[in-house]
Amino acid sequence: MQRSVATKTASETTSEATRGRRSEGRPEDTAAPDLTRIVGHNLRRLRVRRGLSLERLSRVSGVSRAMLGQVELGQSTPTINVLWKIVRALNVPFSTVMTDGGAAPAVMRAKGARTLASHDGAFVSRALFPLDGPREVEFYELRLAPRAVERADPHPPGTKENLVVVEGSLGMVVGGVSHDLDAGDAILFEADVPHEYWNRSDKPLRMYLVMTYTAREAIAP
């Protein structure tokens, strides 16, 4: 889920631990091994299909060549922020890099679910749909630790986010405008501008997010 200029209040709530989340990747042992492998395989497949070198993709995405190489080799799982930079550069839905191409499961158990997290684990995203191929609409459960902040860069043009707070108190900044939401409140917004989520309380925050994409074209090599 990339970011706007935060309000003073949101910025003041950012802890040193939250800032530490800006590093590019997490060690493989902090993520599900199968997800690490799947992301790496899909990244290489998409990159080769577009005729892109690691250097070219690095320039387009802003992610270091070394990090891209580690991800492709299954040596590191990128943070959510870095993965968003990659899918934006490749111009594909987020779910494209997470699918294993298998048959869609009938049941998605909470235990052992595939998740992606920020570097320090304060922000966790769980896909609530079968990872059997790219989709125009994606459904996620999001969790944010007490007082933590997650900033998101603009998504591809036309991307919409529809988010509802289930537990806790959410502060949002969309395009520089602040919004406060409590449990049961929802917000729909164009996500092709910088936006930010921050937990306004000392308790964990849980939300559900529906992400809607528009048709997209691949980037030129």
Beta strands, then each sheet from edge to edge (+ up, - down):
strand 1: 25-27
strand 2: 76-78
strand 3: 115-117
strand 4: 123-127
strand 5: 137-144
strand 6: 149-152
strand 7: 160-167
strand 8: 169-174
strand 9: 177-182
strand 10: 186-190
strand 11: 195-199
strand 12: 205-212
sheet 1: 1+ 2-
sheet 2: 3+ 4- 5+ 12- 7+ 10-
sheet 3: 6+ 11- 8+ 9-
end
